[in-house]
Amino acid sequence: MSSRTLFLLISLWSWAGHSPASAQPMGRYQFRRGLMGTQFTLTMYAPDSLTASRANAAVSARMDTLNQVMSDYLDGSEINRLSATSGSGKWVPVSRDLFNVLAKAHTIARLSGGRFDPTVGPLSLLWRRAVRRGEFPARQQRRQAHRVVGYRLLELDSVTRLVRLRRAGMRLDVGGIGQGFANDEAMQVLHQLGIRSALLDLGGDILAGDAPPDQSGWRLGIGSPETGDTATLLLHNQAITTSGDLYRHLDYRGRRYSHIMNPRSGLGLRHFVSATVSAPEGWQADALTKVFSVAGLRKSRRLIRRFPYANVRLLERKSGRLHRWQSTAF
């Protein structure tokens, strides 16, 4: 999962007003746990602590199920079992959860021209190892991994919910969309339990539900350690995510390679870039931070037309100069 260059500080934005006397009073409850290699924080408004605790338990169970489905770090996860069938020529039945996240990932890959790609697993393994050890992967290793990457090699049959991986050695990786997708699923669980006002933060992937009682929204302060810039956003029924490489990158022979990888080149980005994206759903915001990071400022101005629901804020440092751009709606 990607690190967050822009930090998000969550508080409540209040405004004058009182709930009707007949309305049931709602309390604020917060739960934290480790999840998917990061920290998950659930904030909600509920009528009592028992309701909140039951809702948190239901969300945790749902998240654990999704982790077993989507995590390429877990031996025996469903996605890893699917990857093991690559090149066999077989159409493989998968769960509804795995099919849904792969279908969404494939859509973003197609619309972005491959700037996001759920088949990037072989390259992800190389770059994780490279960043961890500080060793640049050999050219032959990069070529071999890149040969089995390409979203067109992933085939989906939505009628039968079958998946086929056309080339041997393929490895799926939905880390760039999975946290946002998990937030969406968790919010659905809360809605089914009657909890509408909630804020989910999974490692910096944030999804806001209805505004808290008598308030106009969830107030999020965003700032960049790279620039010192700060801004405040008011969020409800919206997702926001930031991707960046301030803390995770590889310095090799005087060049900086980000852990954010361009699937089309097979290399980490060679300059600092940070993308913040807000969108109606978590999976959209999560995946699109990678898309716009890879696209950069110049191409993002055109690319955003393919994603009219998204708002984007970009920081990019090239040739020693920091450039900024944001979409009008942002």
NORNORZI-V741586 format. One record per residue. N is the residue number from 1. RES is the residue in one small letter. SS is DSSP state (hx for helix, st for strand, lp for the rest). NEAR is the number of other C-alpha atoms within 12 Angstrom. Layout:
N_RES_SS_NEAR / N_RES_SS_NEAR
This chain:
1_m_lp_38 / 2_s_lp_41 / 3_s_lp_33 / 4_r_lp_37 / 5_t_lp_37 / 6_l_st_39 / 7_f_st_33 / 8_l_st_30 / 9_l_st_21 / 10_i_st_27 / 11_s_st_21 / 12_l_st_29 / 13_w_st_22 / 14_s_st_17 / 15_w_lp_16 / 16_a_lp_10 / 17_g_lp_10 / 18_h_lp_14 / 19_s_lp_15 / 20_p_lp_10 / 21_a_lp_7 / 22_s_lp_7 / 23_a_lp_11 / 24_q_lp_13 / 25_p_lp_17 / 26_m_lp_22 / 27_g_st_21 / 28_r_st_24 / 29_y_st_27 / 30_q_st_22 / 31_f_st_27 / 32_r_st_23 / 33_r_st_22 / 34_g_st_18 / 35_l_st_28 / 36_m_lp_30 / 37_g_lp_20 / 38_t_st_19 / 39_q_st_21 / 40_f_st_32 / 41_t_st_30 / 42_l_st_41 / 43_t_st_39 / 44_m_st_43 / 45_y_st_37 / 46_a_st_30 / 47_p_lp_24 / 48_d_lp_18 / 49_s_hx_18 / 50_l_hx_14 / 51_t_hx_22 / 52_a_hx_30 / 53_s_hx_26 / 54_r_hx_23 / 55_a_hx_35 / 56_n_hx_34 / 57_a_hx_22 / 58_a_hx_25 / 59_v_hx_38 / 60_s_hx_32 / 61_a_hx_19 / 62_r_hx_26 / 63_m_hx_36 / 64_d_hx_26 / 65_t_hx_23 / 66_l_hx_37 / 67_n_hx_34 / 68_q_hx_27 / 69_v_hx_36 / 70_m_hx_41 / 71_s_lp_37 / 72_d_lp_35 / 73_y_lp_26 / 74_l_lp_19 / 75_d_lp_17 / 76_g_lp_17 / 77_s_lp_25 / 78_e_hx_30 / 79_i_hx_41 / 80_n_hx_29 / 81_r_hx_28 / 82_l_hx_39 / 83_s_hx_40 / 84_a_lp_26 / 85_t_lp_27 / 86_s_lp_29 / 87_g_lp_23 / 88_s_lp_18 / 89_g_lp_17 / 90_k_lp_20 / 91_w_lp_23 / 92_v_st_29 / 93_p_st_23 / 94_v_lp_30 / 95_s_lp_25 / 96_r_hx_20 / 97_d_hx_27 / 98_l_hx_39 / 99_f_hx_32 / 100_n_hx_30 / 101_v_hx_38 / 102_l_hx_43 / 103_a_hx_30 / 104_k_hx_34 / 105_a_hx_42 / 106_h_hx_37 / 107_t_hx_30 / 108_i_hx_34 / 109_a_hx_36 / 110_r_hx_23 / 111_l_hx_23 / 112_s_lp_33 / 113_g_lp_24 / 114_g_lp_33 / 115_r_lp_41 / 116_f_lp_43 / 117_d_lp_48 / 118_p_lp_46 / 119_t_lp_48 / 120_v_lp_45 / 121_g_hx_36 / 122_p_hx_34 / 123_l_hx_41 / 124_s_hx_40 / 125_l_hx_28 / 126_l_hx_32 / 127_w_hx_36 / 128_r_hx_29 / 129_r_hx_20 / 130_a_hx_27 / 131_v_hx_27 / 132_r_hx_18 / 133_r_hx_16 / 134_g_lp_21 / 135_e_lp_18 / 136_f_lp_28 / 137_p_lp_29 / 138_a_lp_16 / 139_r_hx_14 / 140_q_hx_13 / 141_q_hx_21 / 142_r_hx_27 / 143_r_hx_19 / 144_q_hx_19 / 145_a_hx_32 / 146_h_hx_33 / 147_r_hx_26 / 148_v_lp_34 / 149_v_lp_39 / 150_g_lp_37 / 151_y_hx_41 / 152_r_hx_24 / 153_l_hx_31 / 154_l_st_40 / 155_e_st_28 / 156_l_st_30 / 157_d_st_19 / 158_s_lp_20 / 159_v_lp_10 / 160_t_lp_15 / 161_r_lp_21 / 162_l_st_24 / 163_v_st_36 / 164_r_st_35 / 165_l_st_36 / 166_r_lp_29 / 167_r_lp_28 / 168_a_lp_25 / 169_g_lp_28 / 170_m_lp_38 / 171_r_lp_41 / 172_l_lp_48 / 173_d_lp_41 / 174_v_lp_46 / 175_g_hx_41 / 176_g_hx_49 / 177_i_hx_45 / 178_g_hx_42 / 179_q_hx_45 / 180_g_hx_49 / 181_f_hx_42 / 182_a_hx_47 / 183_n_hx_47 / 184_d_hx_43 / 185_e_hx_32 / 186_a_hx_43 / 187_m_hx_41 / 188_q_hx_28 / 189_v_hx_25 / 190_l_hx_36 / 191_h_hx_22 / 192_q_hx_14 / 193_l_lp_25 / 194_g_lp_21 / 195_i_lp_37 / 196_r_lp_30 / 197_s_lp_39 / 198_a_st_48 / 199_l_st_46 / 200_l_st_49 / 201_d_st_41 / 202_l_st_44 / 203_g_lp_37 / 204_g_lp_39 / 205_d_st_50 / 206_i_st_51 / 207_l_st_49 / 208_a_st_45 / 209_g_lp_39 / 210_d_lp_30 / 211_a_lp_30 / 212_p_lp_36 / 213_p_lp_33 / 214_d_lp_22 / 215_q_st_23 / 216_s_st_22 / 217_g_st_28 / 218_w_st_38 / 219_r_st_26 / 220_l_st_32 / 221_g_st_22 / 222_i_st_29 / 223_g_st_25 / 224_s_st_30 / 225_p_lp_19 / 226_e_lp_23 / 227_t_lp_22 / 228_g_lp_13 / 229_d_lp_16 / 230_t_st_17 / 231_a_st_20 / 232_t_st_21 / 233_l_st_28 / 234_l_st_30 / 235_l_st_34 / 236_h_lp_32 / 237_n_lp_28 / 238_q_st_38 / 239_a_st_46 / 240_i_st_53 / 241_t_st_54 / 242_t_st_49 / 243_s_st_47 / 244_g_lp_45 / 245_d_lp_39 / 246_l_lp_31 / 247_y_lp_24 / 248_r_lp_30 / 249_h_st_35 / 250_l_st_33 / 251_d_st_24 / 252_y_st_18 / 253_r_lp_10 / 254_g_lp_9 / 255_r_st_15 / 256_r_st_27 / 257_y_st_34 / 258_s_st_39 / 259_h_lp_44 / 260_i_lp_49 / 261_m_st_46 / 262_n_st_35 / 263_p_lp_40 / 264_r_lp_30 / 265_s_lp_24 / 266_g_lp_40 / 267_l_st_35 / 268_g_st_38 / 269_l_lp_36 / 270_r_lp_29 / 271_h_lp_34 / 272_f_lp_39 / 273_v_st_47 / 274_s_st_48 / 275_a_st_48 / 276_t_st_47 / 277_v_st_49 / 278_s_st_43 / 279_a_st_36 / 280_p_lp_29 / 281_e_lp_36 / 282_g_hx_44 / 283_w_hx_42 / 284_q_hx_47 / 285_a_hx_44 / 286_d_hx_51 / 287_a_hx_52 / 288_l_hx_53 / 289_t_hx_54 / 290_k_hx_51 / 291_v_hx_48 / 292_f_hx_52 / 293_s_hx_47 / 294_v_hx_43 / 295_a_hx_33 / 296_g_hx_36 / 297_l_hx_30 / 298_r_hx_19 / 299_k_hx_20 / 300_s_hx_34 / 301_r_hx_23 / 302_r_hx_16 / 303_l_hx_27 / 304_i_hx_31 / 305_r_hx_17 / 306_r_hx_22 / 307_f_lp_29 / 308_p_lp_22 / 309_y_lp_21 / 310_a_lp_37 / 311_n_st_35 / 312_v_st_41 / 313_r_st_40 / 314_l_st_42 / 315_l_st_42 / 316_e_st_36 / 317_r_st_26 / 318_k_st_17 / 319_s_lp_10 / 320_g_lp_9 / 321_r_st_13 / 322_l_st_18 / 323_h_st_23 / 324_r_st_26 / 325_w_st_27 / 326_q_st_26 / 327_s_lp_26 / 328_t_lp_12 / 329_a_lp_16 / 330_f_lp_23
